[in-house]
Amino acid sequence: MARLALLSVSNKTGIVDLARTLVEEFDFDIISSGGTAKTLKDAGIPVTKVSDYTGSPEILGGRVKTLHPRIHGGILARRDLDQDVQDLADNNIRAIDLVVVNLYPFEETIAKPGVTLADAVENIDIGGPAMLRASSKNFAHLTVLCNPDQYDEYLQELRANGSPSLEFRQKCALKGFLHTASYDNAIAAYLAGIQGEGLPDTYTVSGTQLQSLRYGENPHQPAAWYQTGTKPSGWAAATKLQGKELSYNNLVDLEAARRIIAEFTESPAATIIKHTNPCGTAEADTIFDAYQKAFNADSVSAFGGIVALNRVIDAATATELTKTFLECVVAPGCDQEAQEILTKKGNVRVLTLPDLITGPKETVKAIAGGFLVQTADDIVADTSKWQVVTDRQPTPAELAELLFAWKVCKHVKSNAIVLSKDRTTLGVGAGQMNRVGSAKIALEQAGDKTQGAFLASDGFFPFDDTVRTAAAAGITAIVQPGGSLRDKDSIKAANELGLLMVLTGVRHFLH
């Protein structure tokens, strides 16, 4: 008896060629449902509709068509179990050797502007996941394919061995379960998202491997890059214009750069990242000037850095970029002349990402025995809610400079201190065990540029020592969250020393 294949797909890429080969080269019979059956029939391929095979019509507008004993019995039967074989014979059910199923485009549907809940719900597949799970469970006796990318490999298995190997069937079963898991996760995430704020009781993460990376943070650590959702977004949607393959560390640093540059939308801005911390960030009237200021803020650390720009790369900026060794450059775009200039540094990875603003809604960190989830630190600084706590009041220009320093400080590893002047970082103290230590590093880096500079701290001052250290170096204004039991000590010191101090009421620890 001919082998039997069940084909029921939403994504019809390659399905006609697969079906024709199954029929003409391997003598398969094909049953199919709905639109897939019509596609095959229109292509001149002999096909039996599921409703004709089961003797039951498709009902509820197509919601029920494959949920039938003749379908699931043929999928789940264990051919090495006499009772299962007898059940098939008693109920006139043929064993199914191949199931080809992919699912309603739920994620594509919810990505459309203005999609309604009703539209989303109607694109939740029921019969497809049921068949995928059933056939994946019974991989010992049949093959399941859920992606057109698998079709050629399946046919190669048939040609080489007459039937797919157990190893291949098991590999396909794993893909089937991963596919249904990812699908259910997308539905759950969507429903959780429309039910308001807060994190769900159950949180799942799924993705499709986009690229195998050479290694992780170190050569002995295997690593891979995964894309969430079916539509590329974020870095998966970036275009690489030139350069070597992206590494794990490149991608981590690129994301850190994106988060900083996303803070600056009104003026041209540039940031240079090393090990996820900014070594130079600046705003200016042109992207050329912004990059030059950011580079000169710490030209030593900029060597081998990651550069993010919030404006299209022009020829002048491209020329500057080629003057030092850089790992990666990312911008919303890159004009043709700039691209030609950048090819002189063929190894530098140049990416364009039009949307540098939109980031993840949550951050996830693995810990032993589980993981931590938090909403993204995407609060927008509102200077109207800041509290001036010193006798000295800020001018509009001083307030703008404090805002610049505060935006950068938010993205520096805690304990974080950032010094700035003229919308340019002068010194960055990152990740020290005490705040005075971070301040000393930032002040040392800034050198004699500290006179009249501004200081931002990601956390409050438990003592007045940081204020006094800053004042001694010539710092003129400080922005910090406040909230210490000893805030009054720092405020008193600032008044004594003639400093301006502003409390934001919001802290930005970054671990």
N, C-alpha and C positions, 0 to 999 in steps of 0.2 A: 504494500500500500504506500502511496505517496506520502511524503512528510507534509505536515500542516503548519503553516505560519499564520500568525495573527498580526496584522498591521493596523495600527490606529494612532495616527500622529497629528499633532498640531503643526509642528514645523515639518513641512513636506520636502525639505531639501534632500535630494538624493533618493527619495522613496520610490520613484518610478524606475530608476535604473536598478535599484536593489530588487524590487519585485520582479522585474523582467528577467534578471539573472537567476533568481530563485526558481522561476517557472521554466525558463528555457534551458538552463544549464543543469539544474539540480532537481527538476521534476517535482517542485513543491506545489501543493494546493494552497490557495490564499483565501482567508476570510478577513473581512475588513468592515469598518463602520463609518457611517456618515460621510463627511467630506473626503476622507481617505479613499473610501470605496469608489466615489465618483471620480476622483483624480486618476485612479488606476484604470477604471473602466474607460474613461475618455482617452487614455493612452493605449487602449487596445489590449490590456492585460486581463486575462480571465480572473474574476474575483467573485466570491460569494459574500453577500452582505450578511453581517452578523444577525440581523433580524430574520433573514431567511434560514440561516443555520440553526438558530435557537428556536425558531417558530414563534418568537415573541416580538411584537413590534417595538420600535423605539418609542418611548413615551415621555411625557412631561417636557416636551420641546427638546428632546435629546438628552435630558438629564440622566435617563436610565436606558442603557442599550447593551452594555457589556456585563452588567451585574446579573449573571445568569449561571446556573449550574453547568450548562454545557460549555461555557467559557471557563469558569474557574475550576470545574472538575477536570477539564483537559489540561489546565495549567498545573494544578496541584497534585495530580495523580503520581504516585510513586510506582514506577514501572517494575520495580523488583519486589513489590508487595502483592501477593496473589489477590487479596481482598480488594485493593484499589483497582487492579486490572479487571476483576469481575464486576465491580461497580461501574466502570466505564462501559463494559459490554452490556450490562443490564439496562443502562440508561441511554444507550446509543450515543455515546460521547467519544469523540476522537481525541487521542493524546496530542497535545500541541508541542511542537518541537522548537518553535521560535516565536518569541513575542517582541514586537518592535513598537514601543510606545514612548512618546514624549507628551508633555502636559500643556494644558491651556496656558497662554502667556500671561500669568497673573502679574509678574513683576513689570512686564512691559505695559500692562494695563494701568497699574497704579502710578506709573511714571508719567502718564499723559496729563497735561494740564486740565484741571477741572473735572477729573474723574470722580464719579459719585460712589458712595458706598454700595449702592445696588449694582453698578457696573463691576466693581471689584469682586463682590460676592458671586456674581454670575460667572466670573472667570476663575473660580475655585474648582479645580478638577476633582472629581470623585472616583469615577471609573478608572481613570488612568493610574493614579497612585495605587488603587486596589490591585490592578493587574501587575504593576511594577513590583509591588511588595510580594505578591503571590509567586510570581515567576522568579524573583530574586531568591525567595525562600527555597524554591525547588530547583536550584541551579544544578543539583546532581543529575537532573533528568532533562533539562531544556536550557536554552540560551535566551537571555533578555538583552535587548539593545535599547538604550534610551537617548543616544546621541548620534547624529549622522556621521560623526567622526569615527564611529565604530564599524560602519558598514563594510568598508574595504577589508579590515582586519578579519571580520567574520567570514567573508567570502574566501579570503586566503586560507583560513582554517579549513573550510570545506574542501577547497582544492587540494590542500596538502594531506589532509587526514580522512576525508570522507565525512567526518562530523567533527564539531568543535571539541577540543580537549577539555578535560575537567578543570584544568588550571585556567583556561580561557573563560569557561563558563563562570567559575568562581570570581574571577576578576570583573566580569560583567555584572555579576550579582552585587558586588560591592558598589559599583557605580550606580546601580539601580537604587540601593538603599541610601547612598549619599544624595542622589537626586531628589528622592522623596523627602529626606530630612531637610535639605536646603529649601525645598518648596514649602513645606509646612512652617519652617522658620520664617520665611518671607511673609506668609499669611499672618502668623502670630505677631510678628513685628509691626505689620501694618495695622492690625486691629488694636494693638497696644498703643500705637502712636496716635490713633484718632480718639482714644478714650481719655486723653488728658495727660497731665504732667506726672512725673514719678516713674520709678523703675518697676518693671513687672516682677511678680513673684518668681517666675522662671525666666532666665535669660539665656538665650542660645546664640552662638556665633557660627556662621558657616560661610564658606567661600569656595571658589573654583581656582585651582592653581593656574596662575597666569604665566609664571616663569620659575624654573628651577634656578636658584642662585648658586654661584660658585661655592660660597660658604656664608656663615653668619657673621657675628662680630669677630670671630677668629677662625683660622683655617680648619680647625678640628670640629667645627660646629656646622652640620648640614642645615640648609635653609631654603625656603621657597617663598615666593610672593603670591598671595591669594587676592582675588578680586571678589568683592561682595556684590551681589545682585547680578542680573544678566546684562544690564546696560553699563558699559564702562563709565566710571566717574572718578573724580580725583586723579591720582597719579596714573591709574589705568587708562585715563582718557588723554594723558599727555602725549605729545608728539616729540620723539627724539630726533633732532635734526642731524646730529653727528655724535661721534665718540664711542667709547667702549660700552659694554653692557653695564647696566646699573648693578651695584652691589647692595648687600643688606645695609651696610653703614651709609652708603649714598642715600638710600631711600629714607632711612631714619633721619639723617641730617636735612634732606630736602623737605621733609614734613615739618621739622623744626623751623626751617627757613620760611616755609609757606605760612606757618602760624604767626610769625612775626610780621611778615610783609602784609598779611591780611589786616593788620591793625591800621595800616596807612593807605587811605584811598584818595584823599583830597589833593595831596601833593606828590610829585615823583619821589620815590624812596628806594633805598637799596639796603640790603643786609648781607653780611658775610658770616657764615656759620662754621665753627669748628667744634666737633664733638657735642653737637646740639646746642651749644651756647653761642651767642653773637659776640664776635670779636670787634665788629664795627657795624653800626647802623646809622643811617643819616637820611634826612629829608632835604630837598633843595628845589630850585625852580625848574631844573631839567634833570633828566635821568643820568646824563653824563656827570653833572656836578654831584648828584647824590651818590653815585658810585665812587667817584674820586674821594669824596669826604669820608665815606664808609671805609674805603681802602686805607686812607691815610690815618684813620683812627687807630689802627694797629696793623701796620703793613707787614710786620714780622709774622703775626698769627694768621694773616690772610693767606699766606703761602699754603697751597693745598686745600683751600677752603671751598665752601659751597656758597654760591652767590644767588640771591633772589632779587629780582627787580620788579616793580609794580607797573612799569611802562614798557612798551615795545623797544627792543634793542635797536638802536640806530648805529650808523657807521662809526661815529665818534666814540660811542660807548664800547662798541665791539673792539676798536683799536686798543682802548685802555685794558679791556679784558684779556687781550693777548699778551700783555706785558708781564704777566706773572703766571706761575703754575696754579691752575684751579682744577678741582675735581669735577664740579658741575656748575652750570649756569641755568637758571630757569627764569622765564619772563612770560608775560601774556602773549607775546609775539616777537618776531625777529624779521626786520626788513631784508630784502634781497641782498643789498650791498653789505649789510652787517653779516649775513650768512657767509658770503664769499670771504670776508676778512677773517671770520672765526675759523675757517677751514685751515688757516695757517697753524692752528693748534688742534690738530685732528683728533688727539686723544681726549680733549676736554669734552665732557658730555653736555650738550646743549639741548635743552628741552623747552618747548612752549606749552603752556597750560593756561588757556584763556580765563578759566575760573580759578583764581588763586585765593578767593575769599571763602568759598564753601568748604567746610571741614566736617569731620565726624561729629555726631551728636553726643556720643559717649566715648569714653576711653576705657580700655580693658587691660588689666594687668594680671598675669598668672602668678599665683602663689602656691606653695605646697598644699595639695589637697583641694584646690579650687581656684577661683579668680575673683578679682575685684572689679566693679563697674562703677563709674561715676559719670555724671553729665559733664560735658565739655565746659571748660572755663572760658566761655564765650561772652561773659558779661561786658557790656560796652561802658567804658569810663564816662561818667557824667560829672563834669567839673562844677555844675551848679549845686551838686549835693556834697561837694567837698567842704570841709570846715577849716577856716583859717584860724589858728589857735595862738598866733603870736601878735604882738603889738604891730609889727610891720605887716602891711597889706600888699598883696601882689598886684602888679600892673598886668594888663592883658598879655603883654609879651612874656612876662615871667610865668604866668599861668599856662601859656601855650608851651613853654619850655619844660615846665614840670609835667605836663601831660605827655609830651614826647618821651621823657625819661621814664615815666610810669608805664607807658605802653611797652617799652623795651624790657623793663625790669620784670614785667609779668612773665616773660619767656626765658628768664635766666634761672638756672638751677639754684634752689634755695640752700643756704642763706644767700640772698642776692642783693648786691649793691650796684647801681649804675650811675655814672657821672656823665653829664652832658653839657654842651654849650653850643649855641647856634644850630640846634636840632641835629647834633652829631654826638655820638658817644665818645667820651674821652677815656674812660676806664670802666672795666667790668670785673666785679668780684663775684665769683660763682662757686656755689657748693661748699663753702667753708663751714666748719663746725661751730663757729660763732660769728656774729654779725660784725664785730670789730675787725676780725680777720679778713672778712670780705671787703670791708671798707678800706683797710690798709692796702690790699692788693689793687683795688680800683684806683686809689690815690697814687700809689707808686707807678701804676701804668700811665696815669694822666700826667705825672711829673709836674712841670711848672705851668701847665695849662689849667690848674685847678683854681686859680684866682678868678672869682666871679662865676664859678661853675655851679651846676645844680646837681642834687643828689636824690636818687629814688631808692627806697628800701622796700622789698616785697613783704616784710613783716614789721611788727612794731618794735620799738626800742625798750627793752626791759630796764635799761640803765641809761644815763645820759652820756656815757663814754663815747658812743659813736658820734653824737652831736659835737662834742668837744674836739674829737679827732678831726672831724670834717671842718669845723670852724678854723682850727689851727692851720689847715691846709689852704684856706681861702674860699671854701664853699660858701655860697651866699643864700641858698634856699634848699629846703628839704621837703619831699613828699613821702609820706609813709601812712600805713593804714590806721595807726592808733589802736587803742584797746588794751594797753598795758596798765596794770595797777599803778605803775609809776610813770604814767604819761606826764604828770605834772612836773617831774624832775627834768624830762627832756624839753618840755615847753619853757620851763624856767631858764634852763641853760641857753636855749635858742634866743630868748629875750635878752639875757645878759650879754650875749655875744653879737646881737644885732642881726640874727638870722630870721628869715621867713620860714615858717613851718605850716604845712597843710596836711590835714588828715583826710584820707579818702573814705574810711569806714569799711573798706574792702581789702582783704589780703589776697596775695597770689602766690602761695607756696607751690613750687614745682619740684616734685621728687622723681 
